[in-house]
C-alpha cells in the first residue's frame, strides 16, 4: 500500500475511534450484556451457556488491562476499525482506485457499525470475522491458491469460537459456489485439509458442548420461545434497508456488477451467497442484526463498481452523490440511533424514535426509550444500594448476594466498591457459586414484582427480613428492582443453593449436572 493511502486509511480509523468514544451521553453506563461478558474473563473455559469462548479471552485481556470503561469500549471499536481496514484491503484487491477506497471507507465508518461497536458484545467481532472470511474468499477466487483455504479455515474457526452465527455464513456461501462454474473448487483435496484444520481449532468448544449435553440447544430453544417468535420476515427485511442506508445504492451497484462489470464475473458466487444467506436468516426467523456481517464486503464490491460505472462524463455526477449519501444518512442517524440524548429528552420526543422502530423491545411492545438504552441505566444505583445493604450486615465472608438475572449480578460485580461477587441462577452465573462457605446472611436482588411473595417465601428461613431499597430510575429496565436483606439464616444456605443449582442444570441437560 502506498504511504499516502496508508495515511488516508489511518485518518478514517482515527475518526472511527473518536466517534466510538463520543457517541454515548455520560448519563448512560455499561449495557446489561457487557457485565456478563466481562465476568466471563474471570472464569475461562472452552464454552459457556451464553456464548462461545472468544469473548472470554477478550474479557480476560480487559481485566488484565485494568477493567476500566476505556478498555471495555476499546475492543469493539478496534474490531470495527479492523473491519474497515479489511474492506479497504478488499477494494484494493478488486482493483479499486482512490475514489472507490474513500467511498467504501465512508460507507463503513458512517454506518450501523458505529452503533454496534459501542458495546462489548460478540457482534462486533462477528462482523469482523464475516468480513475476513469473505475477503479470503475473494483472494481464493482470484488465484485459487490452497493457502487461502487454510487461512479461511482459521478465520471461520475463530468466528465460530466467537459466535455460532458464522454457520449461517457458511450455509449461504457453500451453495453459492455449487450453483456456479466455481463448484470444482470444492473437489480439491485441500478442502478436506482445511476442513480438518477448522474442526481441530473448534474441537475444544465442540467437546465442551458434547460433555455438557449441548446447552446451546437449550439456549436456542429459549431464544426462539421468548424473542425470535416476535420476529416477522417483513420487519427483518425492512431493517436490512436501514443498516447501511447510506451505502444502499453502492451495495446494489455491487450486486449488479457481478453481471454488468466484466472483472466481477469471476466473483459471481458472491451474488448468490447474498440472497442465499438472507433467505436462510428469514427461514430461521433470525434477529435482524444477525445479518449485519453480510454487508461490508458488498460495500467493497459496490465501491469498485460505482467508481467504474461513474467514470464516463455522463455518469460522473454519481461520484459526489455516492460520497454525500453516507454523510446525510449519518446526520439523520445521529439524531435517533445513538445513546447521545438523555432518557428525558427521548421520553419527551418519542415520535422520531418510534418511526424507526427503536422503541420496540424484544417483547414486541413499544416502551419509553430504546431497550439497549434502558439496559444502560440504573446499574450504578443498584451497586451502590447493594453495597449499603452489604455494609449493614457487616459480615463480608458470610453474606451471599443472589440476583434474579445476569445483568444485576454483573453490574454489582463491576461497580461495587466492596469487592462483592454477586451470583445468579441465570446464564453462566449458575456455574460460579461458591458453596463451601457457611453463609449466614442473604442479600436478594429481585426483579420488580410482589414484595409480599418474596418475603413470604424467604423470610421464614431467617431471623430478620426487610426491604433494603429499590431501583428508582424510571427509565432503567431494572426500574422497581427490589433489594431484600435477610439476616441470620435458620437453614444451611449453601445446601439449599446446591439443590437449586442441580435443579436448574437438569433443566438444561442431564449431562450438565
Secondary structure, DSSP 8 states (H G I E B T S, - for coil): --HHHHHHHHHHHHHHHHHHHHSS-TT----HHHHHHHHHTTS--SB-SSSBTHHHHHHHHHHHTT--HHHHHHHHHHHHHHHHHHHHHHHHHTT--HHHHHHHHHHHHTSTHHHHTTS-SHHHHHHHHHHHHHHHHHHHHHH--THHHHHHHHHHHHHHHH-TTHHHHHHHHHHHHHTSGGGGGGGSHHHHHHHHHHHHHHHHHHHHHHHTT-HHHHHHHHHHHHTGGG--HHHHHHHHHHHTGGGHHHHHHHHHHHHHSGGGGGGTHHHHHHHHHHHHHHHTT--GGGGGGGTHHHHHHHHHHHHHHT-STTTTHHHHHHHHHHHHHHHHHHHHTSS-S-HHHHHHSHHHHHHTTTTB-TTS-B-SS-HHHHTTSSHHHHHHHHHHHHHHHT-GGGEEEEESSHHHHHHHHHH-SS----EESSGGGGG----SS---EEEEEE-SS-HHHHHHHHGGGEEEEEEEEE---TTSTTTT-EEEEEEEESS-HHHHHHHHHHHHHHHH-GGG-
